[in-house]
């Protein structure tokens, strides 16, 4: 079942990769977005992959414990929730936040995930990493590959917890606000993880080594608590982060009226500030922006005319979205200027990149692809894609005039043939009629002869 979910979720991943690979076009909203003090910020519309707001969104920063979002995703993808993990010798010595797991202690994956996401336990992060790949180094490689696979190409992981031991960016976990939002959007593919992140607290069951102490994992996301001044009802998942070197980081998911947004802040002033600012930004995004799908993947956009007079349909490679103020109904126009097919293309290849304009302003690019192979006739002396020389005479019958004349000649021949066959049929029929008349006359003659003899 989980493999099936991964396959079905691949489409959503592709959508996010292609959408965020495009320029961050300006959003036209009724009001300006609230000011933010974090160095890097991004709000992502998860379904469309459209950027709603960004501030230095591609600047690289260390990310501290927001690292654990990727750790949770990979642990969930590769381990069964009820699997029992035996804690190795390394996790108990993890620095920073910890649940106090002991070497040889037997803990279920689900409890390690609660400790990881709610309590931000570094020992849980290391235990999960070793359970998946044996070592933290191999798990970090898996983390980086997963990030790149979903389009977070400016992200590198060196450990599963986000701990840093120097100010050197390259030797620590780093990402961008844009990439971190992409990673956070992956969480939405797994309902169980989302539900886990919504719990306020979780008491770990007693284990083989801890039989007399209750250990609680408490959610550090203050935006979930109704009695908190930071409470925001649409928040459904969040992860905090801080180290002296990375500063404060934060990423979260919010849902309102079926619309889902991801927000990420790096190098924020402090926790209070990023909670208040993310709440203001998310509310602005929900209230003052709307995402429109202007073109749909596979939609016919243009019929291109080849040099031989044939037409080739071209289709949208991907969905094209645009963000406006609420209730606006944009009427875009595609500029096909420069569209000329002068080479061969295989099915699915991009034939042309057109400009999408709105009110005479370019709002983005859209790729046009062909669904079938396009093979132009090579001129004399040139070679076909298969490497065989094609003479210019071979193009004679592809000329439109020659085709029309050929059709007319074929029609004339067909009509003459039908007339000839019809003539034969009529001629045969006349012979039968004549034969009957002669037979009747002969019979009358024979009757008269018989009567004369009597």
N, C-alpha and C positions, 0 to 999 in steps of 0.2 A: 504493500500500500504506500509506504514511504517513497519507494522508487518511483511509483506512478506520480506521486505528488511532486517529486523533484522534476520529472519530465514535463508535467503540466505547468509548473511554475517557470520553466525556462523561457516561455513566451514573454512573461512579465519582465524577466531580467533583460531580454533583448530590447524591449521597449524602452527601458530606462537607459540602457547603454547608448542607443541611437539618439534619444532625445537630449541627453546631457552632453553628447558629443558636439552639439550645435552651439552657436554663439548664444550668450545670455541676453536675448533681445529685451528691450525695455518694456516694462509692463505699464499699460495705461489704466490707472485706477482713479476713482473719484477723489480720494484723499491721498496725501503722501504717507509713506510708511513711517511708523514711529522710529525715533532715533535709537541707535544701539551703541554701546561702548565696547563690546567685544571686538577684538581685532579682525576676526573672520566669522561671517554669519551666512547661512543659506537656509531658505525655506523651499522645500520641494513638494510639488503636487505629485503624489505617489503614482496614481493611476496613469497619468499622461507623461510623467517624467519632466514636466515643465518646471522651470525655475520661477518661483513667485517673487522672491527677493534674494539679493546676494550682496555681500560686502566682502571684498578680498577673498572670495570663495575658493580660489585656486592657490592660495598661499599655504605653504607647508608648515605644520606645527606638530610638536609632540602632543600626544592625546591622552596620556595618563590612563585612568580606568575605563574610559569609554572604549578602550581596547576590548573590554570584556564582552561587548556586543558580538563581535566576531567570534570570540571564544565560545560563547553560548550557541551561536548558529552552528558551528562545526561540531560541537559536542552533541547537539541535538540530531544533526544529520548522520552522525557516525556511531552513536551509542543508543541502545535501548534505554528508555527512562527507568525501567525497573532493574537494570543491570547493577550488580553489586561490585563496587570498585574497592580494591585493597590499597590503602594509602601507602605510597613508597617512602623512601628515606628522605627525599628532598622537600616535598610540600610542607612538612611541619616547620621548616626553617625559613619559609617565605617571609620576607619583611613586610611591614605595613599592615593593613587591615587583614584580619585573620579570624577564622572560626575555631581555631585550636585543634585541628585534626591531628591525630597521632599516627606514627608509623605503624603499619599493620592493622589499622582500624578499617572496618568494612562499612562502606557508606554507599547508598544507592545514588545513581546518576541524578535522579530528580532532586535529591536533597543537596547534592553538590551544585546543581543549577540554581536552586533557591539561594544558597550561600553566595554564589557568584554574582547574581543579578541584584538581589535585595541588599545583601550585606557588603557586597563588593570584596569578597574574601579572596585574597591572593593565593592562599593555600588551596582553595577549591579550584582556582584557575589552573594551577600547576598540576593538580591531581587529574583534572579532566584532560589536559594536554597529554600527560603521560599515558592515560588510558586509551587515547586515540592513536598516538603515534610512537609511544615508547619514550621519547625524549621531547623536551620543550623546544629544542632547536628544529627538529623535524616538523613539529606542530606549527612553529612559526613560519616555516616555509609553506605549509599548507594554507595558513592564514593569508599570506601574501598572494599566493596563487588564486585563492578564492576571491580576494579583493579585486585582482586584475580581471578575473573572469566576469565579474559583474560590472566592470567599467570603472572601478576605483583604481585607476592606473597610477595615481600619485601617492599611493599608500604602501608602506613597508612595515612589517612586523618583525620584531626580534624576540618577543616573549609573549605569553598569553595573558599577562596581568596588566601591563602598561607601566610597570615600575621603570624608573630611569635612574641612572647613576652618574650622569654627566650632562653638560649643556650641549654636547655634540649631537646635532639633529640626526646625522646619518647613522649613528650607533644606537639610536633609540627608536621606539615605535613612532611613526609620524604619518600624518594624513592631511587632508584639506577639509574644509567645511562641506564642499561639494561631495567628496568621496565618503565622508562620514554619514552624510544623509543617504547616500546610495546603500551603504552597509546597513543603516537602520531600517531602510525600506524592506530589506530582505527578511526582517523579523516578521513582517506581516504575512509571510507565506506559511507561517507555522502558528496556528491558533493556540496550541499548547504553551508556546513560549510567551505569547501575548497575555494569556490568562495568568501565567506564572508571574509576569512583571506587574500585574495589577494587584497582587496580594500585598497587604500592608505588613504582614509578618508571617513567619513560618517557624514552627518548633521542630527541630530535628529529632527524629526518633532516637531512642537509646541504641547503642551499638555494642559490639563485642568488647570494646575497650572503655566505653563511657556508659556506664549502667546506672549512674546515680545523679546525673546532672542534666538539667534541661538547658539546651542551647537554642537561642532564638536568633533567626535571621530577620533583621528589621529593614524594611524598605526605606532608603534614603531619599527617595523622590518625594519632596514635600508638596509637589503639585497634585498629589493624589489624595491628600488629607483634607477633608471638608473643614476642619477646624483650623487650618493653616491659612495665613494671609496670602500664601502663594497658590492656593487651590484654584484649579482650572478644570472644569468638568470634562471637556473633550480629551484631556490627556489620557492615553491608554497604555503608554510604556515610556520609560525614561531611564537614562543612565548618567550618573554623575562621574566626574573625574577631577583629580588634583594631585600634583606632585610639585615640589619646589621648582623644578626645572620646567615643567610643562605649564604650570599655572592652572587656572580653572577651565574645565571643559564640560560640555553638556550636550546631549542629543536626546531627542524625544519624538514620539509619535502622537498625533492628535486626530480625532475623528469627529466630524459634525455633519449631520444630515447626509450621511453616506460618503462624504468627501474626506479623504485621508491626506494629511500633511506630515512631513518630516522636517524637523528643525535641528540645526547643529550650530553650536557656538564654540569657538576656540579662542584661548587667551582672553577669557572674560575677567572682569574686575573681581568678582566674588560670586558665591552661590546666590545670595539674595538678588543681586543684580541680574544674573542670567535667568533666574526664574521669572522675575517681573518683566524683563524685556522680551523673553520668549513668549510669555502670555500675551503681551501687547501685540507682538508681531503676528502671532497665530490668529488672534481675534481680528486684526486688520485684514489678514489674508482671507479668512473665512467670510468676512462681511463685505469687503471692498473689491474682491477680485472674483473672476469667473473664468473657467477654462473652456474653450470651444474647440471641438475637433473640426477643422476646416476641410481636411482631406483624409480619406481612409486608405489604408494599405490595400493595394490591388485595384484601386479606383482608376478607371480609364480617364486619362487627362488630355491626351493628344493623339491624333493620327498623323504620323510623319510620312512625308512623300519621298520615296527613293528616287534616284536618278533615272530609273527605268519606268517610272510612273506608278509603281506599286505603292500601296500605303501600308504602314506598319503601326499597329496600336502601341502606345506607350502608357505605362501604368505607374501609379505612385508606389515607391519602394517601401515607404513607412507612413504611419499616421502622421499628420501635421496638426499641431495644436497651437493655439494662440490665447494669450491671457488678456482679458479686458476688464473694465468695470462691469458690475452686474447689470443685466437686462440689455446690454449692448448686443447687437446682432451684426457682426462684421461681414462685409461683402468683399472678399479678397479677389484679386486678379493674378493669374500666372503669366509671367513674362517669358515667352519661349524664344526670345532673341538669341540668335547664334545656334539654334537647333539645325544641324545639318549632319546627316549620317553619311560618312565617307569611308567607313571601315566596317569590318565584320564584327558581329557581337554574338556571344552565346546567350542562350536563354537565361534570364535572371540578372544579366549584367546591366550596369548603369550606362545608359546611352547619352543622357544629358542631365545637367543640373540647372534647373530653372529658378528664377527669382519669384517669390510670392510677395505681392505688393498690396497695400491697403491704404487708400487715400493718397496714392502716388508715392508712398513710402515703402521701402523694402522692409519686410518683417521676418524674412527667413528664406532659406533655400529648400527645395524639394527635389529629390532624385527621381528621374524617370527611367524605368527599366522595361525591357522587352520580355515577353513571355515565351517567344519562340526565337530560334536562331535567326540571325540576319546575315546572309551571305551575299555580298555584292558580286556581280560578274566582273572578273578581272579583265583588264585590257590586254591587247596583243603583247606577248612577251612576258607578262606577269605570271605569277604562279598563284594557284588557288591555295586555301588554307591547308589542303592535303598535300601540297607540294607539286601538283601536276600542272603543266602548262596548259592554258586555255586560249584557244584562238579567238580572235575578235568576231569570227563568223558565227560563233556559238550564241552571240547576243542578237542575231538577226530575228529569230522567232520570238524574242522577248519584247520586240518593239511594239507599242500599242497599235500602230497603223497596220502592221503585218498581221497582228492578231485579229483585227476587225475584218481584213480581207479574207483571212483563212476561214473565219466563221461564216462569211457570206458564201464563199465557194463551197464549203461543206453543206450549207443550207440548200444551194442550188442543186448540188449533186443529189442530195436527199430527195428533193422535190421531183427531179427528173426520174429518179429511180421509182418513186411511188407512182408517178404517172405511167411509167412503162409497165409496172406490175398491174395497175388498174386497166390498162389497155389490153393486156393479155387476158385478164379475167373477162372483160366485156366481149372480146373476140371469141373466146371459148363458149360464152353464153349464147352468142348469136349462132354459132355452129349447132349447138344443141337445139335451138328453136327451129332452124332450117331442117335439121334432121327429122324433127317431129312432124313438120309439115309434109315432108316427102313421104314419110311413113304413112300418114293419113291418106294422102292421095293414092298411094299404092294399094292401100286397103280398099278404098272406094273402087278402084279399077278392078281389083280381083272380085269384088262383090258383083259388079256389073257383068263381068265375064261369066261368072257362075250362073247368073240369071239368064243370060243369052243361051247358054248350053241347055238349060231346062226347056 
